[in-house]
Amino acid sequence: MRIPSAVVVATVVVALPSPAHGSTDDEDVLRLTWTAPTGCPSGADVRAATLRVAETRDGVSDVLEAQARVERRDDGEGWRVRLRTRRGATIGEREIEAATCSGLADATAVVLALALAPPGDAEEARSPEAPAPRAKAPSVTDRGSREAAAGGRTPQHVVALGASVAGDASTLRTTALGGSLTLAWTPGRVRVEVDARRWAAQSASVPASAAGARFEMTSLGGRGCWRALATTGFDLAPCAGADVQLVTASGYGADANFTAKAGWAAFAGGALARLPLASWIALRARLEAFVPLSRPTFVVENDGLVHRPPTLGAAASLGAEALFL
């Protein structure tokens, strides 16, 4: 049975005293065999702390024999003690974990003190074989939840699905409006999202001519963001990523009309702002600039230039996202 140190150590109200050897009377109450690496409190320390916490030993008829072996946890980030106790015919075994060896000694002293309490002496006293209160050991998710609660925010989810209205100011001949779907993974302060945007078709003509083309565009992209600002009820994160623009241009008004297709990539950078409305939904807005890696030229044969994307563009989106997991 494991006893998380976060629960037990909080009960300790005295520091371990300096090394001291128990008296003969103490040996008649508690016989402790303590095996621990160099640097950890000694068995005398633990015995003294146990007897101090126990305060009274009146009515204790059987000697409590305890064997404790302290060792590093497998992950190397904490300590563990395997505790075996015997009192008369009753045998108990436990495992206790703590971040430090001194904390482990404190926790062991509390457990032994509870075991020393005479029957009926205190409502909280338990025999060695009785189960101690169990509480879930703090995990990374638990710590994140507590930090979020301390900041007035709801616990973070790790998956978000969003829908937005989007605008592109420059990729096509005039400002394009469309819709965007995003899927994001948000572990901690990191955010990785992919999106797909479909833009409303628009037409553009060659100057001083009836010939032109009808443009249809789809954008696919990915972003990496870092939540740099996280205040109560508001998140702001710089983002960087890339897009692929897929454009189809269908000619009209010329003697011979053709359909041209082009695709090119662009680097993008900007910021994402989020306003949580509840634990499962948030408003989102993204504003960014992008630089195309190539600039295809769309022309009507024998009539002239219809459109060519500029060297620098801008885009924005506004919508909401649902939070999961």
Residue frames as qw, qx, qy, qz and C-alpha x, y, z in Angstrom:
[[0.000, 0.889, 0.457, 0.000, 0.00, 0.00, 0.00],
 [0.448, 0.273, -0.005, 0.851, 1.46, 3.42, -0.97],
 [0.204, -0.829, -0.399, 0.335, 1.04, 6.55, 1.12],
 [0.427, 0.693, 0.106, 0.571, 1.65, 9.79, -0.80],
 [0.482, -0.151, -0.353, 0.787, 3.96, 12.08, 1.05],
 [0.060, -0.387, -0.149, -0.908, 1.85, 15.14, 0.22],
 [0.621, -0.571, -0.348, -0.408, -0.80, 13.89, 2.66],
 [0.804, -0.387, -0.359, 0.276, 1.37, 12.48, 5.41],
 [0.513, 0.093, -0.196, 0.830, 4.07, 15.08, 5.63],
 [0.166, -0.569, -0.138, -0.794, 1.49, 17.85, 6.07],
 [0.721, -0.590, -0.328, -0.158, 0.55, 16.18, 9.34],
 [0.722, -0.110, -0.321, 0.602, 4.03, 16.50, 10.81],
 [0.153, -0.952, -0.130, -0.230, 4.23, 19.44, 13.16],
 [0.539, -0.757, 0.308, 0.203, 7.73, 18.94, 14.52],
 [0.500, 0.705, -0.502, -0.039, 11.08, 18.93, 12.84],
 [0.920, -0.039, -0.335, 0.201, 13.37, 16.00, 13.25],
 [0.453, -0.867, 0.203, 0.042, 15.54, 16.62, 16.27],
 [0.224, 0.705, -0.673, 0.016, 19.24, 16.26, 16.29],
 [0.706, 0.081, -0.703, -0.015, 20.44, 12.67, 16.56],
 [0.413, -0.465, 0.535, -0.572, 19.59, 11.16, 19.91],
 [0.336, 0.058, -0.940, -0.018, 19.51, 7.66, 21.24],
 [0.652, -0.462, -0.300, -0.521, 16.30, 6.29, 22.68],
 [0.343, -0.485, 0.644, -0.483, 16.11, 5.36, 26.29],
 [0.029, -0.033, 0.997, -0.066, 15.48, 1.92, 27.62],
 [0.407, 0.427, 0.596, -0.544, 11.80, 2.81, 28.06],
 [0.473, 0.577, -0.244, -0.619, 11.67, 3.89, 24.42],
 [0.208, 0.301, -0.899, -0.243, 13.13, 0.55, 23.36],
 [0.207, 0.195, 0.909, -0.304, 10.27, -1.16, 25.25],
 [0.455, 0.600, 0.334, -0.567, 7.80, 0.78, 23.10],
 [0.664, 0.722, -0.071, -0.178, 9.43, 0.99, 19.64],
 [0.625, -0.358, 0.559, 0.411, 12.22, -1.08, 18.16],
 [0.556, 0.794, 0.014, -0.245, 13.16, 0.40, 14.81],
 [0.661, -0.157, 0.495, 0.542, 15.59, -0.96, 12.25],
 [0.344, 0.887, 0.073, -0.300, 16.27, 1.87, 9.80],
 [0.658, -0.067, 0.476, 0.579, 18.37, 1.30, 6.66],
 [0.326, 0.919, 0.192, -0.113, 19.00, 4.40, 4.58],
 [0.688, 0.465, -0.020, 0.557, 21.71, 5.88, 2.31],
 [0.460, -0.274, -0.198, 0.821, 24.25, 8.38, 3.62],
 [0.010, -0.149, -0.167, -0.974, 22.75, 11.83, 3.93],
 [0.506, -0.499, -0.523, -0.471, 19.33, 10.64, 5.07],
 [0.483, -0.601, 0.330, -0.545, 18.14, 11.07, 8.68],
 [0.175, 0.267, -0.928, 0.194, 19.30, 8.31, 11.00],
 [0.506, -0.369, -0.768, -0.132, 17.20, 5.70, 12.73],
 [0.311, -0.353, -0.552, 0.689, 17.65, 7.59, 16.00],
 [0.123, 0.065, -0.093, -0.986, 16.23, 10.70, 14.35],
 [0.479, -0.216, -0.607, -0.596, 13.17, 8.82, 13.12],
 [0.492, -0.361, -0.761, 0.220, 12.63, 7.10, 16.49],
 [0.177, -0.270, -0.384, 0.865, 12.87, 10.40, 18.37],
 [0.272, 0.004, -0.247, -0.930, 10.45, 12.12, 15.98],
 [0.498, -0.273, -0.757, -0.323, 8.02, 9.19, 16.22],
 [0.425, -0.400, -0.692, 0.425, 7.95, 9.27, 20.02],
 [0.034, -0.199, -0.168, 0.965, 7.55, 13.05, 20.01],
 [0.391, -0.100, -0.444, -0.800, 4.60, 12.91, 17.60],
 [0.519, -0.313, -0.791, -0.081, 3.04, 10.04, 19.54],
 [0.245, -0.612, 0.191, -0.727, 3.23, 12.24, 22.70],
 [0.618, -0.371, 0.508, -0.472, 1.75, 9.62, 25.04],
 [0.498, 0.221, -0.821, -0.170, 2.44, 5.93, 25.22],
 [0.395, -0.136, 0.696, -0.584, 0.34, 5.10, 28.27],
 [0.802, 0.212, 0.338, -0.445, -1.62, 1.93, 27.71],
 [0.636, 0.550, -0.509, -0.186, 0.82, 0.56, 25.13],
 [0.822, -0.378, 0.407, -0.126, 1.42, -3.04, 26.16],
 [0.896, 0.194, 0.296, 0.269, 3.04, -4.56, 23.05],
 [0.315, -0.549, 0.369, 0.681, 6.33, -3.44, 21.58],
 [0.652, 0.726, 0.092, -0.198, 6.05, -2.11, 18.03],
 [0.599, -0.298, 0.536, 0.516, 8.81, -3.62, 15.92],
 [0.524, 0.814, 0.092, -0.232, 9.50, -1.85, 12.63],
 [0.622, -0.156, 0.484, 0.596, 11.90, -2.44, 9.76],
 [0.373, 0.878, 0.123, -0.274, 12.35, 0.33, 7.19],
 [0.635, -0.063, 0.441, 0.631, 14.50, 0.27, 4.06],
 [0.219, 0.848, 0.055, -0.479, 14.96, 3.55, 2.19],
 [0.570, 0.029, 0.578, 0.583, 15.88, 3.66, -1.50],
 [0.119, 0.334, -0.273, -0.894, 15.72, 5.90, -4.52],
 [0.705, 0.455, 0.367, -0.401, 12.64, 5.67, -6.71],
 [0.737, 0.208, 0.527, 0.369, 13.08, 4.05, -10.11],
 [0.398, 0.833, 0.237, 0.303, 12.68, 7.40, -11.91],
 [0.593, 0.057, -0.198, 0.778, 15.40, 8.96, -9.71],
 [0.058, -0.540, -0.098, -0.834, 13.14, 11.88, -8.80],
 [0.595, -0.568, 0.098, -0.560, 12.16, 10.87, -5.28],
 [0.018, 0.337, -0.882, 0.329, 12.54, 8.44, -2.41],
 [0.784, -0.224, -0.391, -0.426, 10.69, 5.36, -1.24],
 [0.182, -0.383, 0.803, -0.418, 10.64, 3.49, 2.05],
 [0.686, -0.147, -0.655, -0.279, 9.39, -0.05, 2.45],
 [0.280, -0.410, 0.548, -0.673, 8.04, -0.30, 5.99],
 [0.662, -0.178, -0.715, -0.141, 7.21, -3.55, 7.77],
 [0.298, -0.460, 0.453, -0.703, 5.72, -3.50, 11.27],
 [0.588, -0.210, -0.781, -0.016, 4.85, -6.12, 13.85],
 [0.302, -0.385, 0.417, -0.766, 2.87, -5.64, 17.04],
 [0.677, -0.076, 0.623, -0.384, 2.08, -8.87, 18.81],
 [0.585, 0.184, 0.767, 0.188, 0.55, -11.16, 16.19],
 [0.432, 0.840, 0.282, -0.168, -0.34, -8.27, 13.87],
 [0.535, -0.168, 0.416, 0.715, 1.90, -7.59, 10.86],
 [0.379, 0.860, 0.238, -0.246, 1.64, -4.64, 8.48],
 [0.574, -0.036, 0.403, 0.712, 3.49, -3.60, 5.33],
 [0.254, 0.907, 0.246, -0.227, 3.51, -0.26, 3.56],
 [0.579, 0.199, 0.211, 0.762, 5.34, 1.82, 0.99],
 [0.050, -0.906, -0.220, 0.358, 5.72, 5.56, 1.42],
 [0.601, 0.385, 0.229, 0.662, 7.11, 7.97, -1.17],
 [0.160, -0.908, -0.134, 0.364, 8.43, 11.51, -0.85],
 [0.513, 0.835, -0.095, 0.175, 10.42, 14.01, -2.86],
 [0.139, 0.714, -0.576, 0.372, 13.23, 14.16, -0.27],
 [0.590, -0.021, -0.770, 0.242, 14.74, 11.69, 2.17],
 [0.013, 0.018, -0.555, 0.831, 14.01, 13.98, 5.12],
 [0.579, -0.030, -0.071, -0.812, 10.38, 14.22, 4.03],
 [0.733, -0.007, -0.654, -0.190, 10.29, 10.45, 3.86],
 [0.354, 0.004, -0.747, 0.563, 11.60, 10.22, 7.42],
 [0.294, -0.035, 0.284, -0.912, 8.91, 12.67, 8.59],
 [0.714, -0.015, -0.332, -0.617, 6.19, 10.61, 6.91],
 [0.643, 0.010, -0.757, 0.112, 7.52, 7.38, 8.42],
 [0.102, 0.048, -0.637, 0.763, 7.53, 8.96, 11.88],
 [0.516, -0.037, 0.076, -0.852, 3.86, 9.91, 11.52],
 [0.771, 0.008, -0.535, -0.346, 2.88, 6.40, 10.42],
 [0.524, 0.022, -0.760, 0.384, 4.77, 4.84, 13.31],
 [0.116, -0.079, 0.460, -0.876, 3.26, 7.33, 15.75],
 [0.684, -0.058, -0.156, -0.711, -0.25, 6.38, 14.62],
 [0.755, 0.024, -0.652, -0.059, 0.65, 2.74, 15.05],
 [0.320, 0.097, -0.700, 0.631, 1.83, 3.43, 18.62],
 [0.402, -0.289, 0.119, -0.861, -1.44, 5.07, 19.69],
 [0.204, 0.051, 0.914, -0.347, -3.30, 2.90, 22.26],
 [0.070, -0.424, -0.817, -0.385, -6.64, 1.51, 21.07],
 [0.199, -0.808, -0.549, -0.070, -9.33, 4.18, 21.43],
 [0.443, -0.441, -0.145, 0.767, -6.80, 6.84, 22.38],
 [0.123, 0.473, -0.155, -0.859, -7.59, 8.96, 19.32],
 [0.718, 0.494, 0.335, -0.358, -10.14, 8.78, 16.61],
 [0.517, 0.749, -0.353, -0.217, -7.44, 9.06, 13.99],
 [0.299, -0.518, 0.801, 0.023, -5.21, 6.26, 15.33],
 [0.880, 0.279, -0.222, -0.313, -4.94, 3.13, 13.21],
 [0.811, -0.339, 0.459, 0.131, -3.26, -0.21, 13.68],
 [0.182, -0.499, 0.636, 0.560, -0.40, -1.11, 11.32],
 [0.291, 0.168, 0.880, 0.336, -2.56, -3.35, 9.22],
 [0.285, 0.752, 0.513, -0.300, -5.39, -0.84, 8.78],
 [0.512, 0.491, 0.348, 0.613, -5.37, 1.06, 5.48],
 [0.204, -0.444, -0.130, 0.863, -4.26, 4.67, 5.65],
 [0.421, 0.768, 0.250, -0.413, -6.18, 7.37, 3.77],
 [0.598, 0.122, 0.530, 0.589, -5.38, 7.22, 0.11],
 [0.251, 0.848, 0.075, -0.461, -5.06, 10.23, -2.09],
 [0.798, 0.532, 0.152, 0.240, -4.03, 10.30, -5.67],
 [0.588, -0.360, 0.153, 0.708, -0.36, 11.20, -6.06],
 [0.223, 0.817, 0.007, -0.532, 0.06, 14.55, -7.79],
 [0.705, 0.276, 0.490, 0.432, 0.51, 14.02, -11.54],
 [0.255, -0.021, 0.265, 0.930, 1.51, 16.54, -14.18],
 [0.165, -0.535, -0.583, -0.589, -2.16, 17.03, -15.07],
 [0.459, -0.714, -0.496, 0.185, -3.07, 17.61, -11.42],
 [0.417, -0.407, -0.053, 0.811, -0.37, 20.24, -11.05],
 [0.090, 0.198, 0.439, 0.872, -1.60, 21.98, -14.19],
 [0.307, -0.658, -0.614, -0.309, -5.16, 21.97, -12.84],
 [0.480, -0.670, -0.354, 0.442, -4.07, 23.45, -9.53],
 [0.331, -0.201, 0.153, 0.909, -2.01, 26.12, -11.26],
 [0.057, -0.403, -0.553, -0.727, -4.95, 26.97, -13.49],
 [0.403, -0.718, -0.566, -0.048, -7.30, 27.18, -10.53],
 [0.473, -0.522, -0.195, 0.682, -4.85, 29.39, -8.65],
 [0.173, -0.088, 0.291, 0.937, -4.81, 31.77, -11.61],
 [0.427, 0.407, 0.316, -0.743, -8.60, 31.87, -11.85],
 [0.479, 0.361, -0.553, -0.578, -8.68, 29.81, -15.02],
 [0.934, -0.013, 0.177, -0.309, -10.32, 26.49, -15.78],
 [0.648, -0.318, 0.635, 0.275, -8.10, 23.43, -16.35],
 [0.277, 0.543, -0.521, -0.597, -6.67, 23.22, -19.85],
 [0.907, 0.233, 0.321, -0.139, -7.88, 20.66, -22.32],
 [0.445, -0.416, 0.611, 0.505, -5.47, 19.11, -24.80],
 [0.284, 0.272, 0.744, 0.540, -7.61, 18.99, -27.96],
 [0.219, 0.568, 0.243, -0.755, -9.52, 21.87, -29.57],
 [0.342, 0.386, 0.719, 0.466, -11.76, 21.93, -32.68],
 [0.024, 0.562, 0.182, -0.807, -12.54, 25.36, -34.05],
 [0.383, 0.601, 0.589, 0.381, -14.56, 27.07, -36.77],
 [0.185, -0.577, -0.065, 0.793, -13.94, 30.64, -37.91],
 [0.481, 0.850, 0.214, 0.013, -14.76, 33.27, -40.49],
 [0.645, -0.303, 0.263, 0.651, -11.55, 34.11, -42.34],
 [0.372, 0.916, 0.060, -0.136, -10.26, 36.92, -44.52],
 [0.713, -0.088, 0.304, 0.626, -7.26, 37.11, -46.87],
 [0.077, 0.852, 0.084, -0.511, -6.32, 40.62, -47.90],
 [0.113, 0.765, -0.435, -0.462, -3.98, 39.96, -50.80],
 [0.493, -0.137, 0.819, 0.260, -3.57, 36.45, -52.20],
 [0.404, 0.555, 0.677, 0.264, -6.36, 36.99, -54.73],
 [0.240, 0.493, 0.266, 0.793, -7.20, 40.09, -56.75],
 [0.334, -0.608, 0.045, -0.719, -9.48, 41.49, -54.03],
 [0.284, -0.331, 0.724, -0.534, -9.96, 40.65, -50.37],
 [0.554, -0.074, -0.777, -0.288, -11.19, 37.08, -50.05],
 [0.551, -0.331, 0.433, -0.632, -13.67, 35.88, -47.44],
 [0.651, 0.085, -0.732, -0.183, -14.12, 32.28, -46.42],
 [0.801, -0.510, 0.065, -0.307, -14.47, 29.74, -43.65],
 [0.280, 0.548, -0.748, 0.249, -11.80, 27.98, -41.60],
 [0.909, -0.362, -0.138, -0.156, -11.68, 24.73, -39.64],
 [0.156, 0.667, -0.650, 0.328, -8.87, 24.14, -37.13],
 [0.916, -0.306, -0.258, -0.003, -7.74, 21.16, -35.09],
 [0.083, 0.765, -0.476, 0.425, -5.30, 21.88, -32.28],
 [0.821, -0.247, -0.444, 0.260, -3.25, 19.95, -29.72],
 [0.083, -0.829, 0.171, -0.526, -2.44, 22.03, -26.65],
 [0.806, -0.269, -0.419, 0.321, -0.04, 20.35, -24.19],
 [0.482, -0.492, -0.214, 0.693, 0.67, 22.94, -21.50],
 [0.042, 0.762, -0.001, -0.646, 1.75, 26.27, -22.95],
 [0.124, -0.222, 0.727, 0.637, 2.51, 24.79, -26.38],
 [0.640, 0.488, 0.383, -0.453, -0.10, 24.77, -29.12],
 [0.143, -0.191, 0.773, 0.587, 0.17, 22.94, -32.45],
 [0.553, 0.496, 0.477, -0.471, -2.70, 23.33, -34.90],
 [0.228, 0.058, 0.726, 0.646, -3.58, 22.53, -38.49],
 [0.373, 0.542, 0.361, -0.661, -6.28, 24.24, -40.50],
 [0.314, 0.290, 0.725, 0.541, -8.13, 24.17, -43.79],
 [0.176, 0.558, 0.211, -0.783, -9.71, 27.26, -45.35],
 [0.364, 0.436, 0.706, 0.423, -12.04, 27.52, -48.30],
 [0.036, -0.368, -0.029, 0.929, -12.48, 30.93, -49.88],
 [0.511, 0.673, 0.419, -0.333, -15.42, 32.41, -51.77],
 [0.604, 0.281, 0.467, 0.581, -14.81, 32.49, -55.52],
 [0.067, 0.825, 0.075, -0.556, -14.16, 35.83, -57.18],
 [0.695, 0.538, 0.338, 0.338, -13.62, 37.07, -60.72],
 [0.237, -0.719, 0.178, 0.629, -11.05, 39.47, -62.12],
 [0.679, 0.682, 0.255, 0.090, -10.73, 40.92, -65.62],
 [0.594, 0.056, 0.173, 0.783, -7.87, 42.19, -67.72],
 [0.005, -0.615, -0.154, 0.773, -7.87, 46.02, -67.66],
 [0.355, 0.518, -0.251, -0.737, -9.83, 47.46, -70.60],
 [0.346, 0.141, -0.848, -0.376, -10.99, 44.01, -71.68],
 [0.794, -0.221, -0.015, -0.567, -13.95, 41.69, -71.12],
 [0.809, 0.131, -0.565, 0.097, -11.61, 38.74, -70.74],
 [0.298, -0.639, 0.513, -0.489, -10.70, 37.53, -67.29],
 [0.487, 0.061, -0.866, 0.099, -10.71, 34.58, -64.94],
 [0.703, -0.555, -0.074, -0.439, -12.79, 33.19, -62.09],
 [0.250, 0.454, -0.757, 0.398, -10.57, 32.30, -59.09],
 [0.842, -0.448, -0.166, -0.251, -11.23, 29.57, -56.53],
 [0.254, 0.577, -0.649, 0.425, -8.81, 29.04, -53.65],
 [0.863, -0.450, -0.221, -0.064, -8.23, 26.53, -50.86],
 [0.107, 0.725, -0.553, 0.397, -5.59, 27.00, -48.15],
 [0.905, -0.294, -0.301, 0.071, -4.01, 24.30, -45.99],
 [0.187, 0.727, -0.419, 0.511, -1.68, 25.19, -43.16],
 [0.775, -0.370, -0.447, 0.251, -0.07, 24.44, -39.84],
 [0.052, -0.824, 0.214, -0.522, 1.03, 26.59, -36.91],
 [0.656, -0.210, -0.558, 0.463, 3.12, 26.28, -33.76],
 [0.191, -0.802, -0.037, -0.565, 2.25, 28.69, -30.93],
 [0.488, -0.066, -0.625, 0.606, 3.59, 29.49, -27.47],
 [0.322, -0.828, -0.418, -0.191, 1.26, 30.93, -24.84],
 [0.426, 0.271, -0.304, 0.808, 3.38, 33.87, -23.73],
 [0.232, -0.202, 0.280, -0.909, 0.58, 35.76, -22.01],
 [0.446, -0.362, -0.804, -0.156, -1.97, 33.92, -19.88],
 [0.147, -0.163, 0.407, -0.887, -3.95, 36.25, -17.66],
 [0.319, 0.280, 0.789, -0.445, -7.27, 35.58, -16.00],
 [0.538, 0.616, 0.489, -0.302, -9.72, 34.85, -18.81],
 [0.497, 0.835, -0.137, -0.192, -7.38, 35.73, -21.70],
 [0.787, -0.197, 0.419, 0.408, -4.59, 34.02, -23.65],
 [0.416, 0.863, -0.192, -0.212, -2.21, 35.54, -26.18],
 [0.795, -0.224, 0.478, 0.298, 0.30, 33.44, -28.10],
 [0.216, 0.679, -0.484, -0.508, 2.78, 34.26, -30.90],
 [0.864, 0.191, 0.464, -0.045, 2.57, 31.74, -33.75],
 [0.125, 0.611, -0.597, -0.504, 4.66, 30.74, -36.74],
 [0.715, 0.156, 0.679, -0.051, 3.94, 28.27, -39.53],
 [0.034, -0.230, 0.660, 0.715, 3.36, 27.75, -43.22],
 [0.644, 0.442, 0.370, -0.504, 0.50, 27.55, -45.71],
 [0.287, 0.026, 0.774, 0.564, -0.04, 25.95, -49.06],
 [0.428, 0.487, 0.133, -0.749, -2.31, 27.93, -51.42],
 [0.353, 0.177, 0.852, 0.343, -4.16, 25.97, -54.09],
 [0.300, 0.550, 0.075, -0.776, -5.72, 28.21, -56.76],
 [0.443, 0.341, 0.755, 0.344, -7.78, 27.36, -59.83],
 [0.152, 0.524, -0.046, -0.837, -8.38, 30.09, -62.44],
 [0.487, 0.431, 0.738, 0.179, -11.01, 29.47, -65.13],
 [0.121, -0.171, 0.280, 0.937, -10.78, 31.86, -68.08],
 [0.322, 0.686, 0.643, -0.110, -13.73, 33.63, -69.67],
 [0.194, 0.898, 0.115, -0.379, -14.42, 36.30, -72.33],
 [0.112, -0.595, 0.604, 0.518, -11.51, 35.42, -74.62],
 [0.654, 0.376, -0.462, -0.467, -11.51, 33.72, -77.99],
 [0.752, 0.033, -0.655, 0.069, -10.01, 30.65, -76.32],
 [0.486, -0.666, 0.285, -0.489, -10.57, 30.09, -72.61],
 [0.655, 0.158, -0.710, 0.205, -8.53, 27.75, -70.46],
 [0.703, -0.689, -0.046, -0.170, -8.37, 26.63, -66.83],
 [0.445, 0.534, -0.563, 0.446, -5.08, 27.08, -65.01],
 [0.787, -0.586, -0.191, -0.015, -4.08, 25.62, -61.64],
 [0.364, 0.596, -0.472, 0.538, -1.27, 26.74, -59.37],
 [0.763, -0.601, -0.234, 0.040, -0.03, 25.89, -55.90],
 [0.406, 0.562, -0.396, 0.602, 2.60, 27.59, -53.78],
 [0.631, -0.453, -0.510, 0.369, 3.82, 27.76, -50.19],
 [0.002, 0.780, -0.081, 0.621, 4.09, 30.74, -47.86],
 [0.433, -0.098, -0.642, 0.625, 5.69, 31.34, -44.48],
 [0.321, -0.733, -0.317, -0.509, 3.36, 32.90, -41.93],
 [0.405, -0.092, -0.591, 0.691, 3.79, 34.59, -38.56],
 [0.289, -0.563, -0.182, -0.753, 1.41, 36.35, -36.21],
 [0.122, -0.149, 0.708, -0.679, -0.54, 35.98, -32.98],
 [0.443, -0.383, -0.755, -0.296, -3.49, 33.99, -31.66],
 [0.226, -0.231, 0.444, -0.836, -5.79, 35.44, -28.98],
 [0.432, -0.310, -0.832, -0.160, -8.24, 33.30, -27.02],
 [0.334, -0.301, 0.321, -0.833, -11.02, 34.22, -24.61],
 [0.192, -0.159, -0.966, 0.076, -12.39, 31.21, -22.66],
 [0.477, -0.344, -0.155, -0.794, -16.15, 31.42, -22.10],
 [0.869, -0.343, 0.160, -0.318, -16.43, 28.13, -20.18],
 [0.563, -0.464, 0.672, 0.125, -14.34, 25.05, -19.49],
 [0.660, 0.197, 0.694, 0.209, -15.30, 23.61, -22.90],
 [0.458, 0.733, 0.386, 0.322, -15.53, 26.60, -25.26],
 [0.351, -0.571, 0.044, 0.740, -13.50, 29.71, -26.15],
 [0.459, 0.877, 0.086, -0.110, -13.54, 32.55, -28.65],
 [0.689, -0.237, 0.345, 0.592, -10.46, 32.80, -30.86],
 [0.391, 0.911, 0.012, -0.128, -8.93, 35.38, -33.19],
 [0.750, -0.177, 0.325, 0.548, -5.80, 35.11, -35.32],
 [0.314, 0.937, -0.053, -0.144, -3.95, 37.86, -37.17],
 [0.729, -0.297, 0.424, 0.448, -0.85, 37.23, -39.25],
 [0.342, 0.779, -0.336, -0.404, 1.36, 38.26, -42.14],
 [0.872, 0.014, 0.462, 0.163, 2.75, 35.88, -44.74],
 [0.084, 0.696, -0.511, -0.497, 5.42, 35.81, -47.40],
 [0.927, 0.317, 0.126, -0.158, 4.84, 33.60, -50.48],
 [0.596, -0.407, 0.554, 0.414, 7.82, 31.54, -51.62],
 [0.280, 0.118, 0.658, 0.689, 6.69, 31.90, -55.24],
 [0.298, 0.524, 0.240, -0.761, 4.35, 34.27, -57.11],
 [0.413, 0.276, 0.777, 0.386, 2.61, 32.65, -60.05],
 [0.167, 0.297, -0.153, -0.928, 1.30, 34.93, -62.79],
 [0.427, 0.468, 0.768, -0.086, -2.25, 34.46, -64.13],
 [0.089, 0.369, -0.336, -0.862, -2.80, 35.79, -67.66],
 [0.701, 0.517, 0.421, -0.254, -5.40, 35.62, -70.38],
 [0.591, -0.022, 0.538, 0.601, -3.63, 34.62, -73.57],
 [0.291, 0.415, 0.442, 0.740, -3.32, 37.49, -76.00],
 [0.209, -0.845, -0.349, -0.346, -5.10, 39.86, -73.58],
 [0.101, 0.674, -0.388, 0.620, -2.80, 40.42, -70.65],
 [0.229, 0.095, -0.797, 0.550, -2.21, 40.03, -66.95],
 [0.530, -0.588, -0.478, -0.381, -5.13, 39.16, -64.70],
 [0.593, -0.767, 0.122, -0.212, -3.42, 38.75, -61.31],
 [0.664, 0.280, -0.561, 0.407, -0.14, 38.09, -59.51],
 [0.640, -0.685, -0.325, 0.130, 0.09, 37.73, -55.68],
 [0.023, 0.922, -0.267, 0.281, 2.12, 40.42, -53.87],
 [0.516, 0.373, -0.662, 0.396, 5.37, 39.80, -51.99],
 [0.043, 0.015, -0.726, 0.686, 3.71, 40.31, -48.61],
 [0.436, -0.421, -0.564, -0.561, 0.19, 39.45, -47.52],
 [0.200, -0.171, 0.614, -0.744, -2.04, 39.50, -44.47],
 [0.520, -0.285, -0.719, -0.363, -4.85, 37.30, -43.20],
 [0.259, -0.220, 0.567, -0.750, -7.15, 37.11, -40.18],
 [0.474, -0.280, -0.789, -0.272, -9.81, 34.86, -38.70],
 [0.310, -0.232, 0.454, -0.802, -12.42, 35.13, -35.96],
 [0.694, -0.155, -0.585, -0.391, -14.47, 32.29, -34.49],
 [0.664, -0.498, 0.370, -0.417, -14.85, 29.81, -31.66],
 [0.483, 0.297, -0.824, 0.003, -13.42, 26.47, -30.63],
 [0.854, -0.403, -0.052, -0.326, -14.71, 23.58, -28.58],
 [0.003, 0.614, -0.748, 0.252, -12.31, 22.00, -26.06],
 [0.931, -0.090, -0.277, -0.222, -12.00, 18.28, -25.42],
 [0.844, 0.007, -0.421, 0.334, -10.09, 15.76, -23.25]]
